[in-house]
Amino acid sequence: MSSLTLTLRPLEFFMTQYRRMWRGNVVSSVVSPVVYLLALGVGLGVFVDRSADLPNGVSYLEFVAPGLMAATAMQISSFEASWPVLSAIKWDRQYHAMLATPLRVRDVILGHQAYFMFRLLLTATVYFVVIAAFGAVESPLGVLAIPVTVLVGLAFTAPLAAWAAHTQTEVSFVAIFRFVILPMFLFSGTFFPISSLPRPLEVLAWFTPLWHGVTLCRDLTLGQVGPEDLLHLAYLLAFVAVGLVLARWTYKRRLFV
Amino acid sequence: MTAHNGQPLIHARDLVKRFGEFVAVDGIDFDLQRGEAFGFLGPNGAGKTSTMRMIGCVSPVTEGTLRVLGMDPARDGSKIRGRLGVVPQQDTLDMELTVRENIVIYGRYFGLPRKQLYPRADELLEFVELTERANDKVEPLSGGMKRRLTIARSLVNDPEVLLLDEPTTGLDPQARHVVWDRLYRLKRQGVTLLLTTHYMDEAEQLCDRLVVMDHGKIVAEGSPRDLIERYATREVVELRFDDGSRPEDLGYWTEGLVERVEPLPDRVLLYTDDGDAASHGIHERGLVPESILVRRSTLEDVFLHLTGRSLIE
Protein backbone atom coordinates (compact mmCIF):
# COMPACT_ATOMS: atom_id res chain seq x y z
CA MET A 1 0.00 0.00 0.00
CA SER A 2 1.55 3.29 -1.01
CA SER A 3 1.99 6.07 1.52
CA LEU A 4 0.03 8.44 -0.66
CA THR A 5 -3.21 6.45 -0.47
CA LEU A 6 -2.87 6.25 3.31
CA THR A 7 -2.38 10.03 3.50
CA LEU A 8 -5.44 10.64 1.40
CA ARG A 9 -7.71 8.78 3.82
CA PRO A 10 -7.53 11.27 6.71
CA LEU A 11 -7.86 14.01 4.09
CA GLU A 12 -11.18 12.47 3.14
CA PHE A 13 -12.37 12.83 6.72
CA PHE A 14 -11.37 16.50 6.93
CA MET A 15 -13.04 17.17 3.59
CA THR A 16 -16.25 15.56 4.82
CA GLN A 17 -16.07 17.82 7.84
CA TYR A 18 -15.39 20.82 5.60
CA ARG A 19 -18.45 20.09 3.49
CA ARG A 20 -20.51 21.09 6.51
CA MET A 21 -19.05 24.59 6.67
CA TRP A 22 -17.89 25.42 3.16
CA ARG A 23 -20.63 27.96 2.44
CA GLY A 24 -19.73 30.36 5.22
CA ASN A 25 -16.13 29.73 4.46
CA VAL A 26 -16.29 30.64 0.79
CA VAL A 27 -18.31 33.78 1.52
CA SER A 28 -15.73 35.05 3.99
CA SER A 29 -12.89 34.13 1.59
CA VAL A 30 -14.42 36.52 -0.95
CA VAL A 31 -15.64 39.25 1.38
CA SER A 32 -12.45 39.57 3.37
CA PRO A 33 -10.11 40.53 0.49
CA VAL A 34 -12.70 42.87 -1.01
CA VAL A 35 -13.08 44.72 2.29
CA TYR A 36 -9.33 44.87 2.94
CA LEU A 37 -8.53 46.09 -0.56
CA LEU A 38 -11.25 48.72 -0.51
CA ALA A 39 -10.15 50.09 2.85
CA LEU A 40 -6.39 49.86 2.46
CA GLY A 41 -5.63 49.67 -1.22
CA VAL A 42 -8.21 52.14 -2.41
CA GLY A 43 -9.10 54.19 0.68
CA LEU A 44 -5.78 54.56 2.45
CA GLY A 45 -3.98 54.24 -0.87
CA VAL A 46 -5.21 57.64 -2.02
CA PHE A 47 -3.34 59.31 0.84
CA VAL A 48 -0.27 57.14 0.58
CA ASP A 49 0.15 57.61 -3.16
CA ARG A 50 0.06 61.39 -2.74
CA SER A 51 3.19 61.51 -0.66
CA ALA A 52 4.87 58.14 -0.46
CA ASP A 53 7.70 57.04 -2.57
CA LEU A 54 7.27 53.31 -3.01
CA PRO A 55 10.06 51.52 -4.87
CA ASN A 56 9.72 51.43 -8.66
CA GLY A 57 6.77 53.77 -8.57
CA VAL A 58 4.11 51.18 -7.76
CA SER A 59 0.76 52.27 -6.36
CA TYR A 60 -0.11 51.47 -2.75
CA LEU A 61 -2.85 49.10 -3.93
CA GLU A 62 -0.32 47.15 -5.97
CA PHE A 63 2.01 47.14 -3.02
CA VAL A 64 -0.38 46.05 -0.33
CA ALA A 65 -2.53 43.50 -2.23
CA PRO A 66 0.04 40.68 -2.55
CA GLY A 67 1.15 41.35 1.04
CA LEU A 68 -2.40 40.89 2.28
CA MET A 69 -2.71 37.70 0.30
CA ALA A 70 0.31 36.17 2.05
CA ALA A 71 -0.67 37.54 5.46
CA THR A 72 -4.17 36.08 5.14
CA ALA A 73 -2.68 32.66 4.52
CA MET A 74 -0.74 33.03 7.76
CA GLN A 75 -3.86 33.96 9.71
CA ILE A 76 -5.93 31.08 8.38
CA SER A 77 -3.09 28.70 9.16
CA SER A 78 -2.68 29.93 12.70
CA PHE A 79 -6.32 29.08 13.42
CA GLU A 80 -6.55 25.84 11.47
CA ALA A 81 -3.39 24.26 12.87
CA SER A 82 -3.93 25.13 16.52
CA TRP A 83 -7.34 24.38 18.08
CA PRO A 84 -8.40 21.73 15.56
CA VAL A 85 -5.14 19.80 16.06
CA LEU A 86 -5.36 19.84 19.84
CA SER A 87 -9.03 18.90 19.60
CA ALA A 88 -8.28 15.92 17.38
CA ILE A 89 -5.97 14.75 20.16
CA LYS A 90 -7.77 15.81 23.27
CA TRP A 91 -11.45 16.71 22.84
CA ASP A 92 -12.94 15.18 19.70
CA ARG A 93 -10.12 12.64 19.52
CA GLN A 94 -10.43 11.99 15.79
CA TYR A 95 -6.70 11.24 15.55
CA HIS A 96 -7.18 8.35 17.96
CA ALA A 97 -9.93 6.92 15.75
CA MET A 98 -7.58 7.12 12.75
CA LEU A 99 -4.73 5.43 14.61
CA ALA A 100 -6.93 2.45 15.51
CA THR A 101 -6.94 1.61 11.79
CA PRO A 102 -4.10 0.91 9.33
CA LEU A 103 -3.26 4.64 9.34
CA ARG A 104 0.08 5.57 10.89
CA VAL A 105 1.15 8.72 12.73
CA ARG A 106 2.77 10.11 9.59
CA ASP A 107 -0.46 9.57 7.61
CA VAL A 108 -2.38 11.50 10.23
CA ILE A 109 0.12 14.39 10.09
CA LEU A 110 0.34 14.53 6.31
CA GLY A 111 -3.39 14.01 5.86
CA HIS A 112 -4.15 16.97 8.08
CA GLN A 113 -1.52 19.10 6.33
CA ALA A 114 -3.00 18.09 2.98
CA TYR A 115 -6.31 19.44 4.19
CA PHE A 116 -4.66 22.74 5.22
CA MET A 117 -3.17 22.85 1.77
CA PHE A 118 -6.59 22.50 0.20
CA ARG A 119 -8.02 25.26 2.41
CA LEU A 120 -5.10 27.52 1.56
CA LEU A 121 -5.34 26.81 -2.13
CA LEU A 122 -9.01 27.72 -2.13
CA THR A 123 -8.43 30.96 -0.24
CA ALA A 124 -5.37 31.93 -2.25
CA THR A 125 -7.19 31.39 -5.53
CA VAL A 126 -10.13 33.52 -4.47
CA TYR A 127 -7.77 36.19 -3.16
CA PHE A 128 -5.83 36.24 -6.39
CA VAL A 129 -8.97 36.60 -8.49
CA VAL A 130 -10.09 39.52 -6.31
CA ILE A 131 -6.78 41.40 -6.43
CA ALA A 132 -6.61 40.82 -10.17
CA ALA A 133 -10.09 42.30 -10.45
CA PHE A 134 -8.85 45.33 -8.53
CA GLY A 135 -6.16 45.68 -11.16
CA ALA A 136 -3.34 45.00 -8.73
CA VAL A 137 -1.63 42.22 -10.71
CA GLU A 138 0.97 43.61 -13.06
CA SER A 139 2.54 40.47 -14.46
CA PRO A 140 1.38 37.04 -15.67
CA LEU A 141 3.96 35.66 -13.23
CA GLY A 142 1.54 36.86 -10.58
CA VAL A 143 -0.43 33.66 -10.88
CA LEU A 144 2.48 31.94 -9.15
CA ALA A 145 1.58 33.94 -6.06
CA ILE A 146 -1.16 31.33 -5.55
CA PRO A 147 1.16 28.38 -4.86
CA VAL A 148 3.51 30.67 -2.95
CA THR A 149 0.64 31.76 -0.71
CA VAL A 150 -0.14 28.10 -0.06
CA LEU A 151 3.51 27.60 0.85
CA VAL A 152 3.42 30.57 3.23
CA GLY A 153 0.44 28.96 4.94
CA LEU A 154 2.20 25.61 5.25
CA ALA A 155 5.26 27.35 6.72
CA PHE A 156 2.91 28.11 9.62
CA THR A 157 0.67 25.04 9.74
CA ALA A 158 3.55 22.56 9.98
CA PRO A 159 5.34 24.09 13.00
CA LEU A 160 2.07 25.13 14.64
CA ALA A 161 0.59 21.63 14.35
CA ALA A 162 3.82 20.35 15.89
CA TRP A 163 3.33 22.75 18.77
CA ALA A 164 -0.38 21.95 19.14
CA ALA A 165 0.46 18.25 19.44
CA HIS A 166 2.94 19.09 22.17
CA THR A 167 1.00 21.54 24.32
CA GLN A 168 -1.44 20.33 26.98
CA THR A 169 -3.87 23.25 26.88
CA GLU A 170 -5.10 25.84 24.45
CA VAL A 171 -3.79 28.74 26.57
CA SER A 172 -0.65 29.16 24.48
CA PHE A 173 -2.63 29.59 21.26
CA VAL A 174 -3.97 32.96 22.34
CA ALA A 175 -0.46 34.04 23.30
CA ILE A 176 0.95 32.87 19.98
CA PHE A 177 -1.73 34.74 18.13
CA ARG A 178 -1.23 37.92 20.12
CA PHE A 179 2.55 37.98 20.39
CA VAL A 180 3.69 36.20 17.25
CA ILE A 181 1.06 36.22 14.54
CA LEU A 182 -0.34 39.71 15.05
CA PRO A 183 3.04 41.50 15.22
CA MET A 184 4.13 39.56 12.17
CA PHE A 185 0.97 40.61 10.37
CA LEU A 186 1.72 44.26 11.10
CA PHE A 187 5.50 44.45 10.83
CA SER A 188 6.60 41.97 8.17
CA GLY A 189 6.33 44.23 5.19
CA THR A 190 2.65 43.67 4.46
CA PHE A 191 1.62 47.32 4.90
CA PHE A 192 4.93 49.17 4.52
CA PRO A 193 8.49 48.24 3.54
CA ILE A 194 10.45 46.91 6.51
CA SER A 195 13.24 49.33 5.60
CA SER A 196 11.18 51.99 7.38
CA LEU A 197 11.46 50.03 10.64
CA PRO A 198 14.22 50.83 13.14
CA ARG A 199 17.27 48.79 12.22
CA PRO A 200 16.98 46.09 14.93
CA LEU A 201 13.34 45.47 14.05
CA GLU A 202 14.17 45.34 10.40
CA VAL A 203 16.75 42.64 11.07
CA LEU A 204 14.20 40.76 13.15
CA ALA A 205 11.69 41.00 10.29
CA TRP A 206 14.16 39.28 7.94
CA PHE A 207 13.78 36.14 9.99
CA THR A 208 10.00 36.00 9.87
CA PRO A 209 8.63 33.59 7.28
CA LEU A 210 5.90 36.08 6.52
CA TRP A 211 8.35 38.71 5.29
CA HIS A 212 9.81 36.19 2.85
CA GLY A 213 6.31 35.20 1.76
CA VAL A 214 5.11 38.78 1.34
CA THR A 215 8.21 39.76 -0.62
CA LEU A 216 7.97 36.75 -2.88
CA CYS A 217 4.27 37.29 -3.60
CA ARG A 218 4.90 40.95 -4.30
CA ASP A 219 7.81 40.27 -6.65
CA LEU A 220 5.58 37.87 -8.56
CA THR A 221 2.51 40.08 -8.92
CA LEU A 222 4.68 43.07 -9.84
CA GLY A 223 6.75 40.95 -12.22
CA GLN A 224 10.00 41.98 -10.53
CA VAL A 225 11.52 38.59 -9.82
CA GLY A 226 15.21 38.14 -9.19
CA PRO A 227 17.60 35.47 -7.94
CA GLU A 228 17.00 36.53 -4.31
CA ASP A 229 13.47 35.14 -4.68
CA LEU A 230 14.94 31.66 -4.68
CA LEU A 231 16.24 32.39 -1.19
CA HIS A 232 12.77 33.44 -0.07
CA LEU A 233 11.40 30.22 -1.50
CA ALA A 234 14.08 28.14 0.21
CA TYR A 235 13.44 29.87 3.54
CA LEU A 236 9.73 29.01 3.38
CA LEU A 237 10.42 25.43 2.33
CA ALA A 238 12.80 25.08 5.27
CA PHE A 239 10.05 26.15 7.66
CA VAL A 240 7.73 23.51 6.24
CA ALA A 241 10.41 20.82 6.42
CA VAL A 242 11.49 21.62 9.97
CA GLY A 243 7.85 21.90 11.01
CA LEU A 244 7.08 18.45 9.65
CA VAL A 245 10.08 16.90 11.37
CA LEU A 246 9.03 18.47 14.67
CA ALA A 247 5.44 17.34 14.11
CA ARG A 248 6.57 13.78 13.52
CA TRP A 249 8.26 13.91 16.90
CA THR A 250 5.54 15.65 18.94
CA TYR A 251 2.66 13.68 17.39
CA LYS A 252 4.41 10.41 18.09
CA ARG A 253 5.19 11.35 21.66
CA ARG A 254 1.58 12.30 22.24
CA LEU A 255 -0.30 9.60 20.35
CA PHE A 256 1.95 6.56 20.36
CA VAL A 257 2.83 6.09 24.04
CA MET B 1 3.47 -14.95 8.98
CA THR B 2 -0.19 -15.03 9.96
CA ALA B 3 -2.09 -17.02 12.53
CA HIS B 4 -2.95 -20.59 11.62
CA ASN B 5 -5.54 -22.77 13.22
CA GLY B 6 -4.53 -23.69 16.71
CA GLN B 7 -1.99 -20.89 16.94
CA PRO B 8 -3.17 -18.24 19.40
CA LEU B 9 -4.49 -15.00 17.89
CA ILE B 10 -2.70 -13.07 20.59
CA HIS B 11 0.33 -14.34 22.45
CA ALA B 12 2.07 -12.48 25.28
CA ARG B 13 5.06 -13.55 27.37
CA ASP B 14 6.65 -11.44 30.12
CA LEU B 15 4.93 -8.42 28.62
CA VAL B 16 6.01 -5.20 30.31
CA LYS B 17 4.91 -1.60 29.88
CA ARG B 18 6.70 1.18 31.69
CA PHE B 19 6.06 4.92 31.61
CA GLY B 20 9.32 6.35 32.94
CA GLU B 21 9.67 4.86 36.41
CA PHE B 22 6.06 3.74 36.61
CA VAL B 23 5.40 0.10 35.79
CA ALA B 24 1.91 -0.19 34.29
CA VAL B 25 2.15 -3.80 33.12
CA ASP B 26 4.55 -5.96 35.07
CA GLY B 27 5.39 -9.11 33.12
CA ILE B 28 2.15 -10.79 32.08
CA ASP B 29 1.59 -13.99 30.07
CA PHE B 30 -1.57 -14.90 28.22
CA ASP B 31 -2.85 -16.45 25.00
CA LEU B 32 -6.07 -15.73 23.20
CA GLN B 33 -7.57 -18.45 21.02
CA ARG B 34 -9.85 -17.90 18.05
CA GLY B 35 -13.54 -17.73 18.98
CA GLU B 36 -12.91 -17.04 22.64
CA ALA B 37 -14.33 -14.26 24.76
CA PHE B 38 -11.45 -13.35 27.02
CA GLY B 39 -11.44 -10.70 29.71
CA PHE B 40 -9.07 -8.67 31.84
CA LEU B 41 -10.80 -8.02 35.14
CA GLY B 42 -9.30 -5.54 37.55
CA PRO B 43 -9.72 -2.18 39.21
CA ASN B 44 -8.71 1.13 37.62
CA GLY B 45 -4.95 1.35 37.33
CA ALA B 46 -4.42 -2.42 37.15
CA GLY B 47 -2.76 -2.12 33.73
CA LYS B 48 -5.71 -3.26 31.61
CA THR B 49 -5.82 -0.28 29.27
CA SER B 50 -2.04 -0.26 28.82
CA THR B 51 -2.24 -3.92 27.81
CA MET B 52 -5.06 -3.20 25.37
CA ARG B 53 -3.16 -0.32 23.81
CA MET B 54 -0.12 -2.50 23.23
CA ILE B 55 -2.31 -5.16 21.60
CA GLY B 56 -4.00 -2.44 19.54
CA CYS B 57 -0.53 -1.41 18.29
CA VAL B 58 -0.85 2.19 19.46
CA SER B 59 1.62 1.83 22.31
CA PRO B 60 5.11 0.36 22.02
CA VAL B 61 5.97 -2.72 24.09
CA THR B 62 8.64 -1.92 26.69
CA GLU B 63 9.82 -5.49 27.21
CA GLY B 64 8.77 -9.06 26.52
CA THR B 65 7.07 -10.74 23.62
CA LEU B 66 3.79 -9.79 22.02
CA ARG B 67 2.41 -11.37 18.87
CA VAL B 68 -0.93 -10.30 17.45
CA LEU B 69 -2.35 -12.43 14.63
CA GLY B 70 1.11 -13.97 14.42
CA MET B 71 2.77 -10.62 13.75
CA ASP B 72 4.99 -8.26 15.72
CA PRO B 73 3.27 -4.93 16.56
CA ALA B 74 6.63 -3.14 16.38
CA ARG B 75 7.00 -4.11 12.73
CA ASP B 76 3.53 -4.72 11.38
CA GLY B 77 1.38 -2.36 13.43
CA SER B 78 -0.49 -0.98 10.44
CA LYS B 79 -1.20 -4.43 9.03
CA ILE B 80 -2.36 -5.79 12.39
CA ARG B 81 -4.65 -2.83 13.03
CA GLY B 82 -6.27 -3.46 9.67
CA ARG B 83 -7.57 -6.77 11.04
CA LEU B 84 -8.59 -5.62 14.53
CA GLY B 85 -11.72 -3.88 15.73
CA VAL B 86 -11.26 -1.38 18.55
CA VAL B 87 -13.82 -0.01 20.99
CA PRO B 88 -11.80 2.45 23.05
CA GLN B 89 -12.64 3.45 26.59
CA GLN B 90 -13.30 7.03 25.54
CA ASP B 91 -15.43 7.52 22.43
CA THR B 92 -13.63 8.85 19.38
CA LEU B 93 -16.72 9.54 17.28
CA ASP B 94 -16.94 12.72 15.27
CA MET B 95 -19.74 14.79 16.78
CA GLU B 96 -20.33 16.94 13.70
CA LEU B 97 -20.82 14.10 11.26
CA THR B 98 -23.91 11.94 11.05
CA VAL B 99 -24.17 8.48 12.52
CA ARG B 100 -23.81 6.85 9.09
CA GLU B 101 -20.96 9.14 8.00
CA ASN B 102 -19.03 8.13 11.09
CA ILE B 103 -19.09 4.50 9.99
CA VAL B 104 -18.39 5.24 6.33
CA ILE B 105 -15.42 7.51 7.03
CA TYR B 106 -14.01 5.00 9.49
CA GLY B 107 -14.37 2.30 6.85
CA ARG B 108 -12.45 4.52 4.45
CA TYR B 109 -9.51 4.54 6.88
CA PHE B 110 -9.33 0.79 6.17
CA GLY B 111 -9.41 1.51 2.46
CA LEU B 112 -12.82 -0.08 1.93
CA PRO B 113 -14.64 1.26 -1.14
CA ARG B 114 -17.48 3.71 -0.49
CA LYS B 115 -19.87 1.70 -2.63
CA GLN B 116 -19.46 -1.23 -0.29
CA LEU B 117 -19.52 0.93 2.83
CA TYR B 118 -23.01 2.38 2.52
CA PRO B 119 -24.84 -0.97 2.63
CA ARG B 120 -22.35 -2.18 5.26
CA ALA B 121 -23.08 0.86 7.44
CA ASP B 122 -26.82 0.25 7.18
CA GLU B 123 -26.37 -3.37 8.11
CA LEU B 124 -24.26 -2.46 11.14
CA LEU B 125 -26.67 0.24 12.25
CA GLU B 126 -29.48 -2.26 12.13
CA PHE B 127 -27.44 -4.62 14.27
CA VAL B 128 -27.00 -1.98 16.99
CA GLU B 129 -30.55 -0.66 16.53
CA LEU B 130 -29.60 2.80 15.34
CA THR B 131 -31.22 2.66 11.90
CA GLU B 132 -33.61 5.50 12.69
CA ARG B 133 -30.74 7.73 13.75
CA ALA B 134 -28.59 7.05 10.67
CA ASN B 135 -28.87 10.60 9.35
CA ASP B 136 -28.72 12.40 12.69
CA LYS B 137 -25.63 14.04 14.04
CA VAL B 138 -23.83 12.09 16.73
CA GLU B 139 -23.66 14.89 19.28
CA PRO B 140 -27.21 14.63 20.73
CA LEU B 141 -27.17 10.82 21.02
CA SER B 142 -27.29 9.29 24.50
CA GLY B 143 -24.20 7.67 26.00
CA GLY B 144 -25.56 4.20 25.31
CA MET B 145 -26.29 5.03 21.67
CA LYS B 146 -22.80 6.45 21.18
CA ARG B 147 -21.33 3.28 22.63
CA ARG B 148 -23.41 1.16 20.28
CA LEU B 149 -22.31 3.31 17.36
CA THR B 150 -18.68 2.86 18.40
CA ILE B 151 -19.26 -0.90 18.46
CA ALA B 152 -20.91 -0.82 15.03
CA ARG B 153 -18.05 1.24 13.69
CA SER B 154 -15.44 -1.15 15.09
CA LEU B 155 -17.02 -3.98 13.08
CA VAL B 156 -16.81 -2.21 9.74
CA ASN B 157 -13.67 -4.11 8.62
CA ASP B 158 -14.96 -7.51 9.77
CA PRO B 159 -12.27 -7.77 12.44
CA GLU B 160 -10.72 -11.06 13.52
CA VAL B 161 -10.52 -9.84 17.10
CA LEU B 162 -12.66 -7.18 18.73
CA LEU B 163 -10.88 -5.24 21.49
CA LEU B 164 -13.26 -3.62 23.98
CA ASP B 165 -11.80 -1.39 26.67
CA GLU B 166 -14.38 -0.92 29.45
CA PRO B 167 -17.28 -1.21 27.00
CA THR B 168 -20.03 -0.18 29.41
CA THR B 169 -18.31 2.14 31.86
CA GLY B 170 -20.41 5.23 32.43
CA LEU B 171 -23.64 3.75 31.05
CA ASP B 172 -26.86 3.36 32.98
CA PRO B 173 -27.96 -0.22 33.77
CA GLN B 174 -30.47 -0.44 30.95
CA ALA B 175 -28.01 0.81 28.34
CA ARG B 176 -25.44 -1.64 29.66
CA HIS B 177 -27.80 -4.55 29.13
CA VAL B 178 -28.42 -3.52 25.52
CA VAL B 179 -24.66 -3.38 24.90
CA TRP B 180 -24.15 -6.75 26.56
CA ASP B 181 -26.88 -8.27 24.46
CA ARG B 182 -25.17 -7.07 21.26
CA LEU B 183 -21.78 -8.32 22.40
CA TYR B 184 -23.30 -11.63 23.35
CA ARG B 185 -24.70 -11.96 19.83
CA LEU B 186 -21.30 -11.22 18.33
CA LYS B 187 -19.81 -13.88 20.54
CA ARG B 188 -22.38 -16.39 19.32
CA GLN B 189 -21.54 -15.44 15.73
CA GLY B 190 -18.00 -16.55 16.51
CA VAL B 191 -16.33 -13.13 16.82
CA THR B 192 -13.31 -13.31 19.11
CA LEU B 193 -13.73 -10.82 21.94
CA LEU B 194 -11.06 -9.38 24.18
CA LEU B 195 -12.37 -7.02 26.82
CA THR B 196 -11.32 -5.22 29.94
CA THR B 197 -13.73 -4.42 32.70
CA HIS B 198 -13.97 -3.59 36.34
CA TYR B 199 -17.54 -4.86 36.49
CA MET B 200 -17.67 -8.41 37.70
CA ASP B 201 -21.15 -8.94 36.27
CA GLU B 202 -19.87 -7.89 32.84
CA ALA B 203 -17.01 -10.36 33.10
CA GLU B 204 -19.36 -13.12 34.27
CA GLN B 205 -21.83 -12.53 31.48
CA LEU B 206 -19.44 -12.20 28.58
CA CYS B 207 -16.18 -13.99 29.29
CA ASP B 208 -15.45 -17.66 28.69
CA ARG B 209 -12.12 -17.14 30.33
CA LEU B 210 -10.56 -14.28 32.19
CA VAL B 211 -7.52 -13.11 34.04
CA VAL B 212 -7.69 -11.06 37.21
CA MET B 213 -5.21 -8.18 37.10
CA ASP B 214 -3.90 -6.12 39.96
CA HIS B 215 -0.95 -3.68 40.02
CA GLY B 216 0.14 -4.71 36.54
CA LYS B 217 0.25 -8.42 37.31
CA ILE B 218 -2.05 -11.34 36.60
CA VAL B 219 -3.11 -12.79 39.94
CA ALA B 220 -5.45 -15.54 38.71
CA GLU B 221 -6.74 -17.08 35.51
CA GLY B 222 -9.69 -19.29 34.61
CA SER B 223 -13.34 -19.35 33.67
CA PRO B 224 -15.62 -17.28 35.92
CA ARG B 225 -16.96 -20.50 37.45
CA ASP B 226 -13.46 -21.93 38.01
CA LEU B 227 -12.32 -18.80 39.73
CA ILE B 228 -15.30 -18.69 42.05
CA GLU B 229 -14.87 -22.34 42.93
CA ARG B 230 -11.19 -21.91 43.52
CA TYR B 231 -11.12 -18.62 45.42
CA ALA B 232 -14.55 -18.31 47.05
CA THR B 233 -17.20 -20.50 48.62
CA ARG B 234 -20.51 -21.26 46.99
CA GLU B 235 -22.40 -18.68 49.04
CA VAL B 236 -21.76 -15.50 50.97
CA VAL B 237 -23.60 -14.09 53.97
CA GLU B 238 -23.46 -10.30 54.11
CA LEU B 239 -23.98 -8.79 57.54
CA ARG B 240 -24.64 -5.11 58.16
CA PHE B 241 -24.62 -3.56 61.60
CA ASP B 242 -25.98 -0.35 63.10
CA ASP B 243 -23.33 2.14 64.15
CA GLY B 244 -21.45 0.81 67.14
CA SER B 245 -23.24 -2.53 67.35
CA ARG B 246 -20.67 -4.40 65.27
CA PRO B 247 -18.96 -6.99 67.50
CA GLU B 248 -15.18 -6.83 67.88
CA ASP B 249 -14.62 -10.56 68.10
CA LEU B 250 -16.25 -11.78 64.89
CA GLY B 251 -14.24 -14.97 65.11
CA TYR B 252 -16.02 -15.98 68.29
CA TRP B 253 -19.50 -15.57 66.79
CA THR B 254 -18.73 -17.34 63.54
CA GLU B 255 -16.39 -20.09 64.78
CA GLY B 256 -17.18 -23.37 63.04
CA LEU B 257 -20.04 -21.91 61.02
CA VAL B 258 -18.15 -20.43 58.06
CA GLU B 259 -14.94 -21.01 56.11
CA ARG B 260 -13.71 -17.44 56.11
CA VAL B 261 -14.65 -14.02 57.46
CA GLU B 262 -13.97 -10.84 55.50
CA PRO B 263 -14.61 -7.66 57.49
CA LEU B 264 -15.17 -4.64 55.23
CA PRO B 265 -15.71 -1.04 56.35
CA ASP B 266 -19.46 -1.11 55.71
CA ARG B 267 -20.28 -4.80 56.12
CA VAL B 268 -18.95 -8.22 57.08
CA LEU B 269 -18.79 -11.06 54.56
CA LEU B 270 -19.00 -14.67 55.69
CA TYR B 271 -17.88 -17.27 53.16
CA THR B 272 -19.63 -20.62 53.40
CA ASP B 273 -21.15 -23.28 51.20
CA ASP B 274 -24.45 -23.06 53.04
CA GLY B 275 -25.48 -19.48 53.69
CA ASP B 276 -28.80 -20.25 55.30
CA ALA B 277 -27.27 -22.62 57.82
CA ALA B 278 -24.62 -20.05 58.70
CA SER B 279 -27.04 -17.19 59.19
CA HIS B 280 -29.26 -19.47 61.23
CA GLY B 281 -26.32 -20.48 63.39
CA ILE B 282 -25.31 -16.88 64.06
CA HIS B 283 -28.85 -16.07 65.11
CA GLU B 284 -28.85 -18.97 67.51
CA ARG B 285 -25.68 -17.66 69.10
CA GLY B 286 -27.49 -14.39 69.68
CA LEU B 287 -25.79 -12.10 67.17
CA VAL B 288 -28.38 -9.78 65.62
CA PRO B 289 -27.10 -7.64 62.77
CA GLU B 290 -29.21 -4.90 61.22
CA SER B 291 -29.53 -6.96 58.07
CA ILE B 292 -28.50 -10.33 56.71
CA LEU B 293 -28.25 -11.15 53.02
CA VAL B 294 -27.41 -14.56 51.63
CA ARG B 295 -26.18 -14.58 48.05
CA ARG B 296 -24.08 -16.58 45.63
CA SER B 297 -20.40 -15.81 45.38
CA THR B 298 -19.31 -13.64 42.49
CA LEU B 299 -16.06 -12.56 40.88
CA GLU B 300 -16.15 -9.58 43.22
CA ASP B 301 -15.53 -12.04 46.08
CA VAL B 302 -12.73 -13.65 44.10
CA PHE B 303 -11.10 -10.30 43.62
CA LEU B 304 -11.54 -9.37 47.25
CA HIS B 305 -9.93 -12.62 48.32
CA LEU B 306 -7.02 -12.27 45.92
CA THR B 307 -6.19 -8.64 46.58
CA GLY B 308 -7.93 -7.70 49.82
CA ARG B 309 -9.66 -4.85 48.00
CA SER B 310 -12.92 -4.22 46.16
CA LEU B 311 -13.03 -3.84 42.40
CA ILE B 312 -14.80 -0.50 42.54
CA GLU B 313 -13.57 1.81 45.25
Interface residues (C-beta under 8 A of the other chain):
Chain A: M1 T5 L6 R9 P10 E12 F13 T16 Q17 R20 D92 R93 Q94 H96 A97 M98 L99 A100 T101 P102 L103 R104 L255 F256 V257
Chain B: F19 G56 V58 S59 P60 G77 S78 K79 R81 G82 L84 V86 P88 Q90 D91 T92 L93 D94 M95 E96 L97 E101 I105 Y106 R108 Y109 F110 G111 N157
